[in-house]
Amino acid sequence: MGDRVPLPQREPSLLDALVPLTTLVLLIGGSLALFGLDALDGPIQVALVLCAAVAALTALTNGHSWAEVQTAGQGAMASVTSAVFILLAVGALIGTWNLSGTIPTLVYYGIQVLSPGWYYAASAIICGVVALSIGSSWTTAGTIGVGLVGIATMLGVSPAITAGAVISGAYLGDKTSPLSETTVLSAQLVKVDVHDHIRRQVWTSVPAFAVALVVFLVLGWTHTGQSEDTVSTTTELSALSEVFWINPVNLLPLVLLAYLSIRRVPASLALLGSALFAGLMAAFTQPDVVAGFVSGTGSVVTDAVKATWQAMATGFDMSSGVADVDRLVSRGGMASMLLTLWLIFGAVTLGALLEHFGLIARLVDPMISSARSTGRLFLTVFACGFGLNVVAGDQYIALVLPSRVFRMEFAERGLAPTNLSRLAADSGTVTSPLVPWNSCGAFMGATLGVSTLLYAPYAVFCYASPILSVLYGYTGFRIEKITPSDTARELT
């Protein structure tokens, strides 16, 4: 028999583009309807894999080979390699930071300093400053954010609102930091200076964060759901101090992480370095905790190695008799991130197939044609960025694709590229943690221990920033124009 003749390739139709997206909506909606918040524990992952299969079948019917589908899928896996190692490193870090008393110490001091009335606003500000300093929303949430959510539980304030405040601050800092890779990427994609890009970002980021702070202050002042229980808090603080040696020395792993981050050490290596340091430090600062965790053999060295290894692999676990304390410290480990990785793999594979085989472009092109005014164009960019966060499951796709697709359109209309860099960041980067199956939403939910669907309503900055950006497009406020000579240069 002769070789099989491949089908002639053809451009995807509008129906081709709508089938995978309709399947996604039906399966995601069905999983949430059947399983509620538990849908994130497997059903949504299955839905994403099935949708990726539908996208692959669509590509095959359009004449593409299975080898092309595999290549696109391999590209998707390669694109999240960095995120995979960061996730695993964060899981390891949470485990050893609990073992070493770093997180318990943060919580112990935080409870005594932070008041419930302004706790949410303070959490946002703290995370904003940290993220601005180190340029990473993920590292900020995985370290300071974990401690703040732990403090919230013991103070009797809402962990969901606290998580929203943490994310609001983390993304403000990430979005306006010259150390942030997404900030640098946003500028590079549309060929503008990164500092010019940051200065334009301020016009939406600062007002949006101010709105978020007002909301968090109001939520704190009107908080009536759970009043602070002084007796309970005292019991929890006592339990922490009885189990762990509470001392500022325990914060050294945090100092080390901050130093490595500022020195621009790759995030996964900085996190792993801090995790290992915390585990080894625990042998000297928390010997009883280490011995109890691994049912000590009597050898300090053996116990330390075993405890560090186990905390990094499967997390730290403790039974103190105080439920809130046990919930706080019994977390972490690389194993705790495996469900999140499954979610990310399914989402980015689907997104890569949709992009590679032109299914996304088939939907976006008509949107560009119908965007007659500047306001409509800005709204279209936002819809594209947020929509890609939903269907592609990765903030980099949501940032890169609109920047590529709309760059020429902005230049032809005499709009400065800084308008697009700001809008793309507001639409793609900032909205990514609002989607449960997006790599950022999955990371934040797994790291903070609060479901994405629970914290999303309170991530105020992630709503306010893109809304302001689109509003500027309709009003013309802070919209910069370029001359015909500049336009010609942009098109080259």
VMD Tcl script that draws the C-alpha trace (Angstrom):
set ca {
  {0.00 0.00 0.00}
  {1.21 3.51 -0.73}
  {1.71 6.25 1.78}
  {-1.42 7.94 3.02}
  {-2.05 11.23 1.24}
  {-2.53 14.02 3.79}
  {-5.61 16.20 3.63}
  {-5.06 19.65 2.11}
  {-4.69 22.28 4.82}
  {-7.33 24.97 5.02}
  {-7.86 28.05 7.16}
  {-10.14 27.50 10.16}
  {-13.71 28.67 9.85}
  {-15.56 30.62 12.50}
  {-17.33 27.37 13.45}
  {-13.96 25.67 13.86}
  {-12.91 28.38 16.30}
  {-16.16 28.29 18.25}
  {-16.34 24.51 18.77}
  {-13.41 24.21 21.26}
  {-14.51 27.36 23.11}
  {-18.10 26.19 23.36}
  {-16.86 22.83 24.61}
  {-14.74 24.64 27.21}
  {-17.69 26.68 28.46}
  {-19.95 23.62 28.70}
  {-17.40 21.38 30.43}
  {-16.13 24.03 32.87}
  {-19.68 25.09 33.68}
  {-20.76 21.48 34.07}
  {-17.86 20.65 36.38}
  {-18.62 23.64 38.60}
  {-22.33 22.79 38.66}
  {-21.69 19.16 39.60}
  {-18.74 19.52 41.98}
  {-18.75 23.13 43.18}
  {-15.36 24.29 44.52}
  {-14.19 20.66 44.49}
  {-14.12 20.95 40.69}
  {-10.57 22.28 41.04}
  {-9.51 18.95 42.52}
  {-9.68 17.09 39.21}
  {-12.89 17.68 37.20}
  {-11.74 20.98 35.69}
  {-8.39 19.40 34.79}
  {-10.25 16.63 32.93}
  {-12.39 19.27 31.19}
  {-9.29 21.11 29.96}
  {-7.69 17.92 28.63}
  {-10.89 17.03 26.79}
  {-11.06 20.53 25.30}
  {-7.45 20.21 24.16}
  {-8.42 16.95 22.44}
  {-11.30 18.75 20.68}
  {-8.90 21.47 19.49}
  {-6.51 18.77 18.23}
  {-9.32 17.06 16.31}
  {-10.28 20.41 14.78}
  {-6.69 20.87 13.59}
  {-6.67 17.36 12.10}
  {-9.90 17.97 10.17}
  {-8.31 21.12 8.73}
  {-5.51 19.07 7.21}
  {-2.83 19.40 9.86}
  {-0.83 16.33 10.87}
  {-0.67 14.69 14.26}
  {3.06 15.56 14.29}
  {2.10 19.26 14.14}
  {-0.30 18.77 17.04}
  {2.45 17.09 19.05}
  {4.89 19.90 18.24}
  {2.39 22.50 19.43}
  {1.81 20.53 22.62}
  {5.53 20.21 23.25}
  {5.86 23.96 22.84}
  {3.16 24.42 25.45}
  {5.06 22.25 27.93}
  {8.29 24.11 27.22}
  {6.58 27.46 27.84}
  {5.72 26.56 31.44}
  {9.00 24.91 32.43}
  {9.96 27.90 34.53}
  {6.54 27.97 36.21}
  {6.78 24.25 37.02}
  {10.05 24.64 38.88}
  {8.83 27.76 40.69}
  {5.69 25.93 41.82}
  {7.67 22.96 43.10}
  {10.15 25.27 44.81}
  {7.35 27.22 46.51}
  {5.85 23.96 47.78}
  {9.24 22.96 49.20}
  {9.73 26.39 50.74}
  {6.37 26.41 52.53}
  {7.18 23.01 54.01}
  {10.61 23.95 55.36}
  {9.56 27.45 56.43}
  {6.96 25.82 58.67}
  {9.53 23.32 59.93}
  {12.02 26.09 60.76}
  {9.43 28.29 62.46}
  {9.71 31.05 59.84}
  {5.99 31.16 59.03}
  {4.94 30.64 62.69}
  {7.23 33.55 63.66}
  {5.74 35.80 60.97}
  {2.27 34.92 62.22}
  {3.20 35.34 65.91}
  {4.58 38.85 65.43}
  {1.96 39.79 62.85}
  {-0.96 39.01 65.16}
  {0.47 41.35 67.78}
  {1.10 44.21 65.35}
  {-1.78 44.11 62.86}
  {-5.32 45.14 63.80}
  {-8.41 43.58 62.18}
  {-9.82 47.01 61.29}
  {-7.05 47.82 58.82}
  {-5.68 44.34 58.26}
  {-6.78 43.96 54.63}
  {-5.38 47.34 53.59}
  {-2.13 46.66 55.46}
  {-1.80 43.28 53.73}
  {-2.16 44.92 50.32}
  {0.40 47.61 51.12}
  {2.93 45.14 52.55}
  {2.69 42.87 49.51}
  {2.85 45.85 47.17}
  {6.12 47.06 48.70}
  {7.65 43.57 48.71}
  {6.63 42.81 45.10}
  {7.92 46.21 43.93}
  {11.25 45.44 45.62}
  {11.76 41.94 44.20}
  {9.66 42.11 41.03}
  {7.69 38.90 41.55}
  {4.03 38.48 42.45}
  {4.47 34.71 42.80}
  {7.37 34.94 45.25}
  {5.55 37.62 47.24}
  {2.38 35.52 47.53}
  {4.32 32.34 48.29}
  {6.18 33.91 51.20}
  {4.67 37.03 52.82}
  {1.24 36.19 51.42}
  {1.16 32.76 53.05}
  {2.00 34.31 56.41}
  {-0.66 37.02 56.05}
  {-3.39 34.50 55.22}
  {-2.28 32.47 58.24}
  {-2.52 35.53 60.47}
  {-6.00 36.27 59.09}
  {-7.26 32.87 60.21}
  {-6.05 33.45 63.75}
  {-7.23 37.07 63.93}
  {-10.72 36.02 62.92}
  {-10.78 38.01 59.69}
  {-11.60 36.59 56.27}
  {-8.82 34.55 54.59}
  {-10.58 35.07 51.23}
  {-10.53 38.87 51.53}
  {-6.94 38.72 52.79}
  {-5.95 36.63 49.77}
  {-7.60 39.22 47.52}
  {-5.62 41.96 49.26}
  {-2.38 39.98 48.97}
  {-2.93 39.49 45.24}
  {-3.87 43.15 44.72}
  {-0.64 44.28 46.35}
  {1.49 41.62 44.69}
  {0.28 42.53 41.20}
  {0.64 46.27 41.82}
  {4.29 45.73 42.72}
  {4.92 43.22 39.96}
  {3.32 45.48 37.34}
  {5.36 48.58 38.25}
  {8.70 47.01 39.13}
  {11.63 47.23 36.66}
  {12.72 43.84 38.07}
  {9.54 42.09 36.91}
  {9.90 39.86 33.86}
  {6.33 40.57 32.73}
  {6.94 44.32 32.98}
  {10.10 44.04 30.89}
  {8.32 41.75 28.42}
  {5.39 44.16 28.06}
  {7.80 46.93 27.08}
  {9.89 44.78 24.75}
  {6.91 43.42 22.83}
  {5.87 46.86 21.61}
  {9.43 48.25 21.48}
  {9.28 50.92 24.18}
  {11.72 51.74 26.97}
  {10.83 49.84 30.14}
  {10.98 52.99 32.29}
  {8.66 54.82 29.88}
  {6.33 51.83 30.11}
  {6.38 51.90 33.93}
  {5.66 55.64 34.02}
  {2.56 55.05 31.87}
  {1.55 52.10 34.04}
  {1.40 54.40 37.06}
  {-1.57 56.25 35.56}
  {-3.79 53.20 35.90}
  {-2.00 51.25 38.65}
  {-1.90 53.91 41.37}
  {-5.56 55.00 41.06}
  {-6.65 51.35 40.85}
  {-4.68 50.50 43.99}
  {-6.16 53.54 45.76}
  {-9.64 52.21 44.93}
  {-8.62 48.79 46.26}
  {-7.33 50.31 49.52}
  {-10.62 52.16 50.06}
  {-12.55 48.91 49.53}
  {-10.26 47.01 51.91}
  {-10.55 49.72 54.58}
  {-14.35 49.68 54.31}
  {-14.38 45.88 54.51}
  {-12.14 46.01 57.57}
  {-14.14 48.69 59.36}
  {-17.51 47.08 58.64}
  {-16.31 43.56 59.37}
  {-18.96 41.87 61.47}
  {-18.75 38.27 60.25}
  {-16.24 37.10 62.84}
  {-15.32 39.33 65.75}
  {-11.85 39.00 67.19}
  {-11.78 36.39 69.95}
  {-9.06 37.53 72.37}
  {-9.10 34.33 74.39}
  {-8.80 32.18 71.27}
  {-5.99 34.31 69.86}
  {-4.11 34.16 73.15}
  {-4.44 30.36 73.15}
  {-3.11 30.16 69.61}
  {-0.16 32.44 70.35}
  {0.62 30.39 73.42}
  {0.49 27.17 71.40}
  {2.84 28.61 68.78}
  {5.36 29.74 71.40}
  {5.19 26.38 73.19}
  {5.81 24.33 70.05}
  {8.26 26.65 68.27}
  {11.12 28.77 69.51}
  {9.81 32.17 68.39}
  {12.71 34.49 67.65}
  {13.69 36.98 64.89}
  {16.44 34.52 63.93}
  {13.71 32.42 62.31}
  {13.25 35.17 59.72}
  {16.71 34.62 58.24}
  {15.33 32.42 55.40}
  {13.09 35.36 54.41}
  {16.07 37.73 54.48}
  {18.07 35.31 52.34}
  {15.24 35.03 49.81}
  {14.92 38.82 49.59}
  {18.68 39.15 49.05}
  {18.75 36.49 46.32}
  {15.73 38.02 44.60}
  {17.24 41.51 44.60}
  {20.45 40.04 43.15}
  {18.30 38.65 40.31}
  {18.98 35.00 41.08}
  {16.42 32.93 39.09}
  {13.25 32.59 41.15}
  {13.24 28.79 41.38}
  {16.88 28.71 42.53}
  {16.29 31.50 45.07}
  {13.26 29.69 46.49}
  {15.06 26.35 46.68}
  {18.09 27.99 48.28}
  {15.93 29.58 50.96}
  {14.02 26.30 51.47}
  {17.23 24.31 52.01}
  {18.65 26.95 54.32}
  {15.45 26.93 56.40}
  {15.52 23.14 56.68}
  {19.13 23.07 57.83}
  {18.56 25.98 60.21}
  {15.66 24.11 61.82}
  {18.11 21.53 63.20}
  {19.58 24.25 65.43}
  {16.57 26.51 66.08}
  {13.77 23.90 66.32}
  {15.43 20.61 67.36}
  {12.36 19.34 69.22}
  {10.08 20.10 66.26}
  {12.46 18.32 63.90}
  {12.72 15.27 66.17}
  {8.95 15.09 66.58}
  {8.32 15.47 62.86}
  {10.49 12.49 61.85}
  {10.17 10.44 65.07}
  {13.80 11.22 65.85}
  {16.46 8.57 65.62}
  {18.76 10.36 68.05}
  {21.19 11.58 65.39}
  {20.86 15.34 64.90}
  {22.34 15.20 61.40}
  {20.15 12.31 60.24}
  {17.02 13.88 61.70}
  {17.79 17.24 60.07}
  {18.37 15.73 56.64}
  {15.31 13.51 56.86}
  {13.06 16.32 58.13}
  {14.22 18.76 55.44}
  {13.81 16.17 52.71}
  {10.35 15.13 53.90}
  {9.14 18.72 54.38}
  {10.25 19.58 50.86}
  {8.64 16.47 49.40}
  {5.31 16.10 51.18}
  {5.17 19.12 53.50}
  {5.32 19.68 57.22}
  {2.74 18.17 59.55}
  {2.05 18.72 63.23}
  {-0.62 17.90 65.83}
  {-0.47 20.47 68.63}
  {-4.06 20.08 69.76}
  {-4.98 23.61 68.61}
  {-6.84 23.29 65.30}
  {-5.96 26.72 63.86}
  {-2.28 26.27 64.61}
  {-2.24 22.80 63.04}
  {-3.97 24.11 59.90}
  {-1.47 26.94 59.66}
  {1.71 24.87 59.78}
  {0.60 21.52 58.31}
  {1.14 22.51 54.71}
  {3.58 22.62 51.85}
  {5.71 20.13 49.98}
  {6.25 19.64 46.28}
  {3.53 16.99 46.27}
  {0.94 19.64 47.21}
  {1.56 21.37 43.86}
  {0.98 18.36 41.60}
  {-2.76 19.00 41.21}
  {-1.99 22.60 40.25}
  {0.57 21.46 37.69}
  {-2.02 19.14 36.13}
  {-4.32 22.14 35.82}
  {-1.63 24.26 34.18}
  {-0.57 21.54 31.74}
  {-4.13 21.11 30.49}
  {-4.75 24.86 30.18}
  {-1.56 25.82 28.34}
  {-1.82 22.85 25.98}
  {-5.31 23.96 25.01}
  {-4.12 27.54 24.59}
  {-1.13 26.53 22.46}
  {-3.31 24.48 20.11}
  {-5.81 27.31 19.73}
  {-3.04 29.78 18.92}
  {-0.87 27.55 16.74}
  {-3.68 26.47 14.42}
  {-5.16 29.95 13.99}
  {-8.35 29.37 15.99}
  {-7.80 32.41 18.22}
  {-6.85 34.66 15.30}
  {-10.06 33.62 13.54}
  {-12.02 35.11 16.44}
  {-9.85 38.18 16.98}
  {-9.67 39.48 13.39}
  {-13.41 40.32 13.16}
  {-13.15 42.07 16.53}
  {-10.39 44.34 15.21}
  {-12.38 45.18 12.08}
  {-15.42 46.18 14.11}
  {-13.44 48.39 16.55}
  {-13.95 51.73 14.82}
  {-13.23 54.10 17.73}
  {-10.26 54.25 20.11}
  {-12.52 53.25 22.98}
  {-13.78 50.20 21.09}
  {-10.21 49.29 20.17}
  {-9.15 49.44 23.83}
  {-12.15 47.34 24.83}
  {-11.23 44.81 22.13}
  {-7.66 44.53 23.42}
  {-8.98 43.97 26.93}
  {-11.47 41.34 25.74}
  {-8.67 39.58 23.87}
  {-6.28 39.62 26.85}
  {-8.80 38.50 29.42}
  {-10.33 35.99 27.01}
  {-6.92 34.43 26.42}
  {-6.42 34.13 30.16}
  {-9.63 32.13 30.21}
  {-9.16 29.92 27.16}
  {-5.36 29.71 27.00}
  {-4.73 29.49 30.73}
  {-1.44 31.37 30.71}
  {-0.65 35.03 31.31}
  {2.23 35.03 28.84}
  {-0.04 34.02 25.96}
  {-2.54 36.66 27.13}
  {0.23 39.27 27.17}
  {2.21 38.32 24.08}
  {-0.56 37.65 21.56}
  {-2.49 40.95 21.92}
  {0.80 42.87 21.82}
  {1.67 41.16 18.53}
  {-1.78 41.35 16.97}
  {-2.61 44.97 17.86}
  {0.80 46.64 17.53}
  {0.37 47.55 13.87}
  {-3.25 48.58 14.40}
  {-2.23 51.06 17.11}
  {0.55 52.46 14.89}
  {-1.79 52.87 11.90}
  {-4.24 54.82 14.07}
  {-1.49 57.13 15.36}
  {-1.59 55.74 18.90}
  {1.72 55.60 20.78}
  {2.95 52.08 21.57}
  {3.02 52.95 25.29}
  {-0.78 52.91 25.17}
  {-0.70 49.29 24.04}
  {2.01 48.18 26.48}
  {-0.02 49.58 29.39}
  {-3.29 48.15 28.13}
  {-1.80 44.72 27.40}
  {-0.38 44.50 30.93}
  {-3.67 45.66 32.45}
  {-5.61 43.13 30.38}
  {-3.29 40.12 30.30}
  {-1.08 40.21 33.39}
  {-3.44 41.69 35.97}
  {-6.51 39.56 35.20}
  {-4.62 36.24 35.15}
  {-5.10 35.38 38.86}
  {-8.89 35.70 38.49}
  {-9.18 32.51 36.40}
  {-8.98 29.25 38.41}
  {-7.36 27.20 35.63}
  {-4.96 29.93 34.55}
  {-1.38 29.26 35.67}
  {-1.49 32.35 37.92}
  {-4.94 31.64 39.36}
  {-3.98 28.02 40.02}
  {-0.72 29.08 41.66}
  {-2.34 31.65 43.92}
  {-5.11 29.27 44.99}
  {-2.69 26.46 45.79}
  {-0.12 28.67 47.51}
  {-2.45 30.79 49.64}
  {-4.73 27.89 50.48}
  {-7.81 29.83 49.34}
  {-9.79 28.78 46.25}
  {-9.55 31.16 43.31}
  {-13.34 31.34 43.17}
  {-13.39 32.52 46.79}
  {-10.72 35.24 46.61}
  {-11.50 36.49 43.08}
  {-14.32 38.88 44.14}
  {-11.89 40.60 46.52}
  {-8.89 40.98 44.19}
  {-10.06 44.55 43.62}
  {-6.91 45.83 41.93}
  {-7.26 43.16 39.25}
  {-10.63 44.63 38.27}
  {-9.96 48.32 38.78}
  {-6.76 48.52 36.74}
  {-8.17 47.16 33.42}
  {-11.42 49.09 33.90}
  {-9.47 52.35 34.20}
  {-7.32 51.44 31.21}
  {-10.38 50.87 28.98}
  {-12.07 53.99 30.39}
  {-9.04 56.07 29.38}
  {-9.50 54.79 25.83}
  {-13.09 56.03 25.72}
  {-12.36 59.41 27.34}
  {-8.99 60.08 25.71}
  {-7.40 60.72 29.11}
  {-3.63 59.98 29.11}
  {-3.85 58.63 25.54}
  {-0.66 59.55 23.70}
  {-0.54 60.14 19.95}
  {2.34 59.77 17.51}
  {3.15 61.74 14.34}
  {3.03 60.23 10.84}
  {6.84 59.88 10.81}
  {6.68 58.01 14.12}
  {3.90 55.85 12.70}
  {6.03 54.88 9.72}
  {8.85 53.98 12.06}
  {6.50 51.80 14.13}
  {5.39 49.89 11.06}
  {8.95 48.99 10.05}
}
mol new
graphics top color blue
foreach p $ca { graphics top sphere $p radius 0.5 }
foreach p [lrange $ca 0 end-1] q [lrange $ca 1 end] { graphics top cylinder $p $q radius 0.2 }
display resetview
